[in-house]
Amino acid sequence: GSVNKLLSKGKISQEQADATLGSITYTTDPSDLSNTDFVVEAVIENMDLKKDLYGSLGSVCKPETIFASNTSSLSITEMAEISGRPDRFVGVHFFNPVQIMKLVEVIKTDHTDQAVFDAAYNWVENIGKVAVTCRDTPGFIVNRLLIPSLMQAILMLERG
């Protein structure tokens, strides 16, 4: 739907739309990811679900595979530890709508190997996004700044 919307607005050509859709492989079978170099997870914000997923991916994917979570607020470290490969785990927090927003927070834990972090950071830049570095801290950068501002706005509204 997003590709078709960009196409209908003239933001991309039919060739670009076809190339984009042609580069996506859909699957519900985790074993299809066995030879993947980089996995970005974007399931709902439910830590138990994410832990189950990383537990199964850890046994399916090759040892070199880098895992990345698109969580906006959950602990990257906690997911990294359950994955069985905390040194190959990062966060890559995209903002919505992803096809329009350029910023991506690239999150490093105390366990993340620097070469893995650099690979993830470079991948984000290579797909045309603006990468910013962040440590694994609640809310990362943007949400950590945004939420207190929203709370103050609510309080101001309540006070008239």
C-alpha positions in Angstrom: 0.0 0.0 0.0 2.8 2.4 0.8 4.6 1.8 -2.4 1.3 2.3 -4.4 0.7 5.5 -2.6 4.1 6.9 -3.4 3.6 5.7 -7.0 0.2 7.4 -7.3 1.7 10.7 -6.0 4.5 10.6 -8.5 7.2 10.2 -5.8 8.6 7.1 -7.4 8.4 5.6 -10.9 6.7 2.3 -11.8 10.2 0.8 -12.3 11.2 1.9 -8.7 7.9 0.4 -7.4 8.5 -2.9 -9.2 12.1 -3.0 -8.0 11.1 -2.3 -4.4 8.3 -4.9 -4.3 10.5 -7.4 -6.2 13.2 -7.1 -3.5 10.9 -8.3 -0.7 10.5 -11.9 0.2 7.5 -12.7 2.4 7.6 -15.7 4.7 6.0 -17.0 7.9 8.6 -19.8 8.2 11.5 -18.9 10.4 13.7 -21.5 8.7 13.6 -19.3 5.6 15.9 -16.9 7.5 18.6 -19.5 8.0 21.1 -17.9 5.5 20.2 -14.2 6.2 22.9 -11.7 7.1 20.7 -9.1 8.9 17.3 -9.6 10.5 15.2 -6.5 11.5 12.3 -7.5 13.8 9.3 -5.3 13.9 6.6 -7.3 15.8 4.3 -5.6 18.4 5.8 -4.1 21.5 5.5 -7.3 23.6 8.7 -8.4 25.3 7.5 -12.0 25.7 6.7 -12.3 22.0 10.1 -10.7 21.0 11.9 -13.1 23.4 10.2 -16.1 21.8 11.0 -14.9 18.4 14.7 -14.3 19.2 14.9 -17.6 21.0 13.8 -19.4 17.8 15.8 -17.2 15.4 18.9 -17.9 17.5 18.7 -21.6 16.7 17.7 -21.1 13.0 20.0 -18.3 11.7 23.7 -18.7 10.9 26.0 -17.6 13.7 27.1 -14.5 11.8 23.6 -13.1 11.4 23.0 -9.7 13.0 19.8 -9.3 14.8 18.1 -5.9 15.1 14.9 -4.8 16.9 12.8 -1.9 15.8 11.3 -1.5 19.3 10.6 2.1 20.3 11.0 1.5 24.0 11.8 -2.0 25.1 15.3 -3.0 26.4 17.6 -4.0 23.5 19.9 -5.6 26.1 17.2 -7.9 27.4 16.4 -9.1 23.9 20.1 -9.4 23.0 20.7 -11.7 26.0 17.8 -14.0 25.2 19.0 -14.2 21.5 22.1 -16.2 22.5 24.2 -13.7 20.5 24.3 -10.5 22.5 27.4 -9.3 20.6 25.5 -9.5 17.3 22.5 -7.5 18.4 21.5 -3.9 17.9 18.4 -1.7 17.9 17.3 0.1 14.7 14.4 2.3 15.7 12.6 3.6 12.5 10.0 6.3 12.8 6.5 6.3 11.2 5.7 6.6 8.5 8.9 4.7 7.7 8.8 5.5 3.9 8.8 9.2 4.7 10.7 9.7 8.0 14.5 9.8 7.6 15.6 9.4 11.2 16.7 6.0 12.6 18.1 5.5 16.1 20.8 2.9 16.0 21.1 1.5 19.5 24.2 -0.2 21.0 24.2 -2.3 24.1 27.2 -3.0 26.4 27.4 -6.4 24.6 27.3 -5.2 21.0 30.5 -5.8 19.0 31.7 -2.5 17.5 32.0 -4.0 14.0 28.4 -5.2 14.3 27.2 -1.7 15.4 29.1 -0.1 12.5 27.6 -2.6 10.0 24.1 -1.7 11.3 24.8 2.0 11.2 26.2 1.8 7.7 23.2 -0.2 6.5 20.8 2.4 7.8 22.8 5.1 5.9 22.9 2.9 2.8 19.1 2.7 2.7 18.9 6.5 2.6 18.1 7.1 6.2 19.8 9.5 8.8 21.4 7.4 11.5 21.9 8.6 15.0 23.9 6.7 17.7 22.3 5.8 21.0 23.0 3.7 24.0 20.4 1.3 25.3 18.4 3.6 27.5 14.7 3.8 28.1 13.0 5.7 25.3 16.3 6.0 23.4 16.7 9.6 22.2 13.5 10.9 20.6 10.9 9.3 22.9 13.0 10.2 25.9 12.7 13.9 24.8 9.2 13.7 23.4 7.2 12.1 26.3 8.1 14.7 29.0 7.2 17.5 26.5 3.8 15.8 25.8 3.2 15.5 29.6 3.9 19.2 30.0 1.6 20.0 27.2 -1.2 18.0 28.8 -0.6 19.7 32.1 -0.7 23.1 30.4 -4.0 22.2 28.7 -5.5 21.1 32.0 -4.6 24.4 33.6 -6.3 26.3 30.8 
